[in-house]
């Protein structure tokens, strides 16, 4: 009999809770420890980029992550300062959670 491992079927619970003005639904953006391997590998590749490319690449990757979980129109309407606060809140929340939680 062959060894078997099942993949998929699990969903991250929690994440950064996001509430959009005028929308009754609550959204959740997965924290660093809850990212899929595909997303994690994207952030890992970015971390190895030269300094002058890294910040823009992080911003692009985080934007792409956000619009998968929060309506794009809501993310697009943020000012640069507000988006920066969103990024900081996500980083802070990710830092508070131990890997695997």
PAZAPA-4460 file (N, C-alpha, C; in steps of 0.05 Angstrom, whole numbers, plus 32768, in hexadecimal, padded with zeros to 4 digits):
% residues 101
    n_x    n_y    n_z   ca_x   ca_y   ca_z    c_x    c_y    c_z   seq   type   mol
   8011   7FE8   8000   8000   8000   8000   8012   8019   8000     1      X     A
   800C   802C   7FEF   801B   8045   7FED   8013   8058   8003     2      X     A
   8027   8068   800B   8021   807D   801E   8010   8093   800F     3      X     A
   7FFE   809F   801E   7FEC   80B3   8012   7FEC   80CC   8022     4      X     A
   7FEC   80E2   8015   7FE9   80FC   8023   7FD3   810B   8014     5      X     A
   7FC1   8117   8022   7FAC   8127   8016   7FB5   8144   8016     6      X     A
   7FAF   8152   8000   7FB6   816E   7FFE   7F9C   817E   7FF9     7      X     A
   7F9C   8196   8005   7F85   81A8   8000   7F6E   81A1   8013     8      X     A
   7F59   81B0   800F   7F41   81AB   801F   7F41   81BA   803A     9      X     A
   7F58   81C7   8041   7F58   81D6   8059   7F58   81F4   8052    10      X     A
   7F4B   8203   8063   7F4A   8220   805F   7F55   822E   8077    11      X     A
   7F64   8243   8072   7F6F   8253   8088   7F58   8260   8098    12      X     A
   7F5A   825F   80B2   7F45   826B   80C3   7F51   8284   80CE    13      X     A
   7F42   8299   80CF   7F4C   82B2   80DA   7F57   82C4   80C4    14      X     A
   7F6F   82CE   80C9   7F7B   82E2   80B7   7F74   82FE   80C1    15      X     A
   7F7D   8311   80B1   7F77   832D   80B8   7F5A   8333   80B0    16      X     A
   7F4A   833B   80C4   7F2E   8341   80BE   7F2C   835D   80B1    17      X     A
   7F1E   835E   809B   7F1B   8377   808D   7EFD   837D   808A    18      X     A
   7EF6   8395   8091   7EDA   839E   808E   7EDA   83B6   807B    19      X     A
   7EC9   83B5   8067   7EC8   83CA   8053   7EAF   83DC   8059    20      X     A
   7EB3   83F6   805A   7E9D   8408   805E   7E87   8403   804A    21      X     A
   7E6E   8401   8054   7E57   83FD   8043   7E52   83E0   803B    22      X     A
   7E62   83CE   8045   7E60   83B2   803E   7E5D   83A3   8058    23      X     A
   7E48   8393   805A   7E43   8385   8073   7E54   836C   8077    24      X     A
   7E61   8363   8061   7E71   834B   8062   7E8C   8351   806F    25      X     A
   7E97   833D   807D   7EB2   833F   8088   7EC4   832E   8077    26      X     A
   7EDB   8338   8071   7EEF   832A   8060   7F07   8323   8071    27      X     A
   7F16   830F   8068   7F2E   8306   8077   7F45   8302   8063    28      X     A
   7F5B   8310   8068   7F73   830D   8058   7F86   82FA   8068    29      X     A
   7F8E   82E4   805D   7FA0   82D2   806C   7FB9   82DF   8075    30      X     A
   7FC2   82D8   808C   7FDB   82E3   8097   7FF2   82D3   808B    31      X     A
   800A   82DD   8091   8022   82D0   8085   8023   82B2   8089    32      X     A
   801E   82A9   80A1   801E   828C   80A7   8007   827D   809C    33      X     A
   7FF4   828A   8090   7FDD   827D   8084   7FDD   827E   8065    34      X     A
   7FF2   8289   805A   7FF3   828B   803D   7FF5   8270   8030    35      X     A
   7FEB   826E   8017   7FEF   8256   8008   800D   8254   8001    36      X     A
   8016   823D   7FFA   8032   823A   7FF2   8038   824B   7FD9    37      X     A
   8025   824D   7FC7   802A   825E   7FB0   802F   827B   7FB7    38      X     A
   801E   8286   7FCA   8022   82A1   7FD3   803C   82A4   7FE3    39      X     A
   8041   8290   7FF4   805A   8291   8004   8072   8292   7FF2    40      X     A
   8073   8282   7FDD   8089   8281   7FCB   808D   829B   7FBD    41      X     A
   8077   82A9   7FB6   8078   82C3   7FAA   8086   82D7   7FBD    42      X     A
   807E   82D8   7FD6   808A   82EA   7FE9   80A7   82E2   7FEE    43      X     A
   80AD   82C8   7FEE   80C8   82BF   7FF2   80DA   82C8   7FDB    44      X     A
   80D1   82C6   7FC2   80E1   82CF   7FAB   80E6   82ED   7FAD    45      X     A
   80D1   82FC   7FB6   80D4   8319   7FB8   80E9   8320   7FCE    46      X     A
   80E9   8311   7FE3   80FC   8317   7FF9   8119   8315   7FF0    47      X     A
   811E   8307   7FDA   8139   8303   7FD0   8141   8317   7FB9    48      X     A
   812E   8329   7FB3   8133   833D   7F9E   8146   8353   7FA8    49      X     A
   8153   8360   7F95   8163   8378   7F9D   8151   838D   7FAB    50      X     A
   815D   839C   7FBD   814E   83AF   7FCD   813D   83C2   7FBC    51      X     A
   8148   83CB   7FA5   813A   83DF   7F95   8121   83D4   7F88    52      X     A
   811E   83B9   7F86   8106   83AD   7F7A   80F3   83A2   7F8F    53      X     A
   80FD   839C   7FA6   80EE   838D   7FBA   80D5   839B   7FC4    54      X     A
   80D6   83B4   7FCB   80BE   83C2   7FD5   80A7   83C2   7FC2    55      X     A
   80AD   83C9   7FA8   8098   83C9   7F94   808C   83AD   7F90    56      X     A
   809D   8399   7F90   8094   837E   7F8C   8082   8375   7FA4    57      X     A
   808A   837C   7FBC   807A   8375   7FD4   805E   8383   7FD2    58      X     A
   805E   839C   7FCA   8045   83AB   7FC7   8033   839E   7FB3    59      X     A
   803E   8396   7F9C   802F   8389   7F87   8024   836E   7F91    60      X     A
   8034   835E   7F9E   802C   8344   7FA7   8017   8346   7FBD    61      X     A
   801A   8359   7FCF   8006   835D   7FE4   7FEC   8366   7FD9    62      X     A
   7FED   8378   7FC5   7FD5   8382   7FB8   7FC6   836A   7FAB    63      X     A
   7FD4   8359   7F9D   7FC8   8342   7F90   7FBC   832F   7FA4    64      X     A
   7FC9   832C   7FBB   7FBE   831B   7FD0   7FA4   8327   7FDB    65      X     A
   7FA5   8341   7FE0   7F8D   834E   7FEC   7F75   834C   7FDA    66      X     A
   7F78   8351   7FC0   7F60   8352   7FAF   7F54   8336   7FAA    67      X     A
   7F62   8321   7FB3   7F56   8307   7FB2   7F43   8303   7FC9    68      X     A
   7F46   8312   7FDE   7F36   830E   7FF6   7F24   8325   7FFD    69      X     A
   7F2A   833D   7FF3   7F1A   8355   7FF9   7F12   8360   7FDD    70      X     A
   7EFA   836B   7FDA   7EF2   8376   7FC0   7F07   838A   7FB5    71      X     A
   7F0F   8386   7F9C   7F23   8396   7F90   7F1C   83B4   7F91    72      X     A
   7F03   83BA   7F8D   7EFA   83D6   7F8D   7F00   83E3   7FA8    73      X     A
   7EFD   83D4   7FBE   7F03   83DF   7FD9   7F21   83E3   7FDC    74      X     A
   7F31   83D1   7FD2   7F4F   83D4   7FD4   7F58   83EB   7FC3    75      X     A
   7F4D   83EC   7FAA   7F55   8401   7F97   7F4D   841D   7FA1    76      X     A
   7F39   841F   7FB2   7F31   843A   7FBB   7F42   8444   7FD3    77      X     A
   7F53   8433   7FDE   7F65   843C   7FF3   7F79   8450   7FE9    78      X     A
   7F80   8463   7FFB   7F96   8475   7FF4   7FB0   8465   7FF9    79      X     A
   7FC6   846F   7FEF   7FE0   8462   7FF3   7FE5   845F   8012    80      X     A
   7FDF   8474   8021   7FE3   8473   803E   7FD2   845D   804B    81      X     A
   7FB9   845C   8042   7FA7   8447   804D   7FB0   842B   8046    82      X     A
   7FB9   8427   802D   7FC3   840D   8025   7FDC   8406   8036    83      X     A
   7FED   841A   803B   8004   8415   804C   7FFC   840C   8068    84      X     A
   7FE7   8418   8073   7FDC   8411   808D   7FD2   83F4   808C    85      X     A
   7FC5   83ED   8076   7FBB   83D2   8072   7FD2   83BE   8072    86      X     A
   7FE7   83C4   8063   7FFF   83B3   8063   800A   83B0   807F    87      X     A
   800D   83C6   808D   8018   83C6   80A8   8007   83B5   80BB    88      X     A
   7FEC   83B8   80B9   7FDA   83A9   80CA   7FDD   838B   80C5    89      X     A
   7FE0   8383   80AB   7FE4   8367   80A4   7FFF   835D   80AF    90      X     A
   8014   836D   80AC   802E   8365   80B7   802D   8361   80D5    91      X     A
   8020   8375   80E3   801E   8373   8100   800E   835B   8109    92      X     A
   7FF8   8356   80FB   7FE8   833E   8102   7FF7   8325   80FC    93      X     A
   8006   8324   80E7   8016   830C   80E0   802B   8307   80F5    94      X     A
   8037   831D   80FF   804C   831A   8113   8041   8310   812E    95      X     A
   8027   8316   8133   801B   830D   814D   8015   82F0   814D    96      X     A
   8012   82E3   8136   800A   82C7   8135   8022   82B5   8131    97      X     A
   8024   82A1   8141   8039   828D   813E   8034   827D   8125    98      X     A
   8048   8274   8116   8044   8263   80FF   8034   824A   8106    99      X     A
   8021   8244   80F6   8011   822C   80FA   7FF8   8231   810B   100      X     A
   7FF5   8249   8116   7FDD   824F   8125   7FC5   8254   8113   101      X     A
***
